[in-house]
């Protein structure tokens, strides 16, 4: 049974930091590309960051470039998102998702191509 379980969300002040984790099981984590996506109330699901199976390359949406860092530990089957200098507009439900690298022809931002999704962890940025 495939599982992606996010954790680490919570309340942060503007300018603060949070680190999200995503524990994967039930599939070959080390062979899949991984991403974080987020959804704010009333808005569409937005791709945030992606990483190849071997961590060779990472990609970010422009709005988080320089503030967020995606990483993974294949020995622990875990994906991370370090979020620094948080802004109120980062408030959202954050999801991790897995994509076969055979389906990356449209890039990490093609959310319809993802095979597995977690349930999400809430991040709220407010003073």
Secondary structure as GFF3:
##gff-version 3
##sequence-region A 1 127
A	DSSP	beta_strand	3	7	.	.	.	ID=ss1
A	DSSP	beta_strand	10	12	.	.	.	ID=ss2
A	DSSP	beta_strand	18	25	.	.	.	ID=ss3
A	DSSP	three_ten_helix	29	31	.	.	.	ID=ss4
A	DSSP	beta_strand	32	39	.	.	.	ID=ss5
A	DSSP	beta_strand	46	51	.	.	.	ID=ss6
A	DSSP	beta_strand	58	60	.	.	.	ID=ss7
A	DSSP	three_ten_helix	62	64	.	.	.	ID=ss8
A	DSSP	beta_strand	68	73	.	.	.	ID=ss9
A	DSSP	beta_strand	78	83	.	.	.	ID=ss10
A	DSSP	three_ten_helix	88	90	.	.	.	ID=ss11
A	DSSP	beta_strand	92	100	.	.	.	ID=ss12
A	DSSP	three_ten_helix	101	106	.	.	.	ID=ss13
A	DSSP	three_ten_helix	111	113	.	.	.	ID=ss14
A	DSSP	beta_strand	116	117	.	.	.	ID=ss15
A	DSSP	beta_strand	121	125	.	.	.	ID=ss16
###
